[in-house]
Amino acid sequence: MAKSESGRLNLFRLEPKIKTLHFTWIAFFISFYVWFNHAPLLASIRDTLGLSPQEVKTLLILNVALTIPARIVIGMLVDRFGPRITYSALLAISSVLCFMFALSTDFETMALTRFLLGFVGAGFVIGIRMVSEWFPARQVGVAEGIYGGWGNFGSAAAAMSLPTIALFFGGDDGWRYAVAMTGVIALIYSIVYFFSVSDTPKGSTYFKPKKTGAMEVSSPADFVLYVIMKAPLFLALAVLNWKLGPTNLAMFSGLVTNIIYAVLLALYFYQIYHIYRINGHVFKEPVPEIERYKFRQVAVLDLAYLVTFGSELAVVSMLPLFFKDTFGLDQATAGLLAAGFAFMNLVARPSGGLISDRFGRKKTLVVLLGGLTIGYIAMSMIGSTLWLPLAVLITMACSFFVQAGEGAVFAMVPLVKRRMTGQIAGMVGAYGNVGAVTFLTVFSFVSPQIFFLVIAGAALVTLVATAIFLEEPEGHMAEVMEDGSVQLIDVT
């Protein structure tokens, strides 16, 4: 393998940046292993607690709901405190939540702990900032792809291993021991990570946002677009509230549901206040050229991640049970075959980043979104009469475009504005969860075939928006040092 200076990565050459990459993708792998530790065990969980089909689907939605605000919050925390402390703390806290979920004896407790476990999904944002600090622009796409792809494989590892681990422990509580084991792993690695990495290479500056509470924007038009793009983050939570309200699952009373609506609305306007507090000056005087960036870059990446990662989360959540019910498989076999969707992360997401580095960020993303659209149309044709190996092949082919698209998105995220990489990654990542909540809500009302077609339609719309509005990163982005000097960071 060529030396890293040529733009390629030698993953066996344990220089500091490569070791940091390995430690960080493992942290992400564990966070996903924990986040999706319930999906391959849903049949056992359903039988043990006597859950209804709607309660099972609600658990799937709850698992991705909290990650929406969590990724925004974690993005701010990582920009302020650094990846090492933030990732270690997140893994430690998630281990406690794993133990709580494993001990649940009723749907209400399980729903609450599953909702809280959605916070671990925000770990992805932390590593995006860590990797961008250690790798130059010519390598950041493939490095982020390796981080995201190999880490994302945690969901596939959970699907392949946890049913077998549950069988090893045996009995009705086998799934509890399997889930608790993932918590033990997260707790141990939180300590390992804290003592094994640093936030930046020696002698490098860790740029922090000038203000906290909201992202900085460069113009009145960007301000308006930012306010608009914030709305779906709250609307997704409102949809979840409606799903749990008296007209659906009736977990909340009408009063509680209305109170939550009011709180979400108040939080949205409070967020607008913070956006104005940070950016009100753009209405009074122009932002210096050296400080500017185009927020529409972020907006398009938001939408692209909504249909790539959002659809992956939704499909990974429902696929084991879909294969089990469609083809009459046992739980372990269904989990193993469904893992094919996430399995492609090992090569697909790094490939998306690598292709972006070599052939252009925008062109790559447009092509991958096109493949994703066709892939989901093909998945809509999967039924009980289809040859099972062909169904698995279609699933893996579709997943390649989904996860390569994710790699292409985050090959661009670190090249927008360095000091806000955590916040940008947080917002883009949160849109992935907006997509998951949206698609899983659709899934709770329609057949799997219609579910796949809805995703294909959303991908087609995003493809058009990307082709029209996204711009290829070129030249340099500038960051002002504390002493007033300017540092140029190559993005070509």
Stockholm file with secondary structure:
# STOCKHOLM 1.0

chainA/1-492         MAKSESGRLNLFRLEPKIKTLHFTWIAFFISFYVWFNHAPLLASIRDTLGLSPQEVKTLLILNVALTIPARIVIGMLVDRFGPRITYSALLAISSVLCFMFALSTDFETMALTRFLLGFVGAGFVIGIRMVSEWFPARQVGVAEGIYGGWGNFGSAAAAMSLPTIALFFGGDDGWRYAVAMTGVIALIYSIVYFFSVSDTPKGSTYFKPKKTGAMEVSSPADFVLYVIMKAPLFLALAVLNWKLGPTNLAMFSGLVTNIIYAVLLALYFYQIYHIYRINGHVFKEPVPEIERYKFRQVAVLDLAYLVTFGSELAVVSMLPLFFKDTFGLDQATAGLLAAGFAFMNLVARPSGGLISDRFGRKKTLVVLLGGLTIGYIAMSMIGSTLWLPLAVLITMACSFFVQAGEGAVFAMVPLVKRRMTGQIAGMVGAYGNVGAVTFLTVFSFVSPQIFFLVIAGAALVTLVATAIFLEEPEGHMAEVMEDGSVQLIDVT
#=GR chainA/1-492 SS CCCGGGTCCCTTSCCHHHHHHHHHHHHHHHHHHHHTSSGGGHHHHHHHHTCCHHHHHHHHHHHHHTHHHHHHHHHHHHHHHCHHHHHHHHHHHHHHHHHHHHTCCSHHHHHHHHHHHGGGGGHHHHHHHHHHHHSCHHHHHHHHHHHHHHHHHHHHHHHHHHHHHHHHHCSTTHHHHHHHHHHHHHHHHHHHHHTTCCSSCTTCCCCCCSSCSSCCCSSHHHHHHHHHHHHHHHHHHHHHHHHHSTTTTCSSCHHHHHHHHHHHHHHHHHHHHHHHHHHGGGGTSCCCGGGCCCHHHHHHHHHHHHHHHHHHHHHHHHHHHHHHHHHTCCHHHHHHHHHHHHHTHHHHHHHHHHHHHHHCHHHHHHHHHHHHHHHHHHHTTCCTTSCHHHHHHHHHHHHHHHHHHHHHHHHHGGGTCGGGHHHHHHHHHHHHHHHHHHHHHHHTTSCHHHHHHHHHHHHHHHHHHHHHHCCCCCSEEEEECTTSCEEEEECC
#=GC SS_cons         CCCGGGTCCCTTSCCHHHHHHHHHHHHHHHHHHHHTSSGGGHHHHHHHHTCCHHHHHHHHHHHHHTHHHHHHHHHHHHHHHCHHHHHHHHHHHHHHHHHHHHTCCSHHHHHHHHHHHGGGGGHHHHHHHHHHHHSCHHHHHHHHHHHHHHHHHHHHHHHHHHHHHHHHHCSTTHHHHHHHHHHHHHHHHHHHHHTTCCSSCTTCCCCCCSSCSSCCCSSHHHHHHHHHHHHHHHHHHHHHHHHHSTTTTCSSCHHHHHHHHHHHHHHHHHHHHHHHHHHGGGGTSCCCGGGCCCHHHHHHHHHHHHHHHHHHHHHHHHHHHHHHHHHTCCHHHHHHHHHHHHHTHHHHHHHHHHHHHHHCHHHHHHHHHHHHHHHHHHHTTCCTTSCHHHHHHHHHHHHHHHHHHHHHHHHHGGGTCGGGHHHHHHHHHHHHHHHHHHHHHHHTTSCHHHHHHHHHHHHHHHHHHHHHHCCCCCSEEEEECTTSCEEEEECC
//
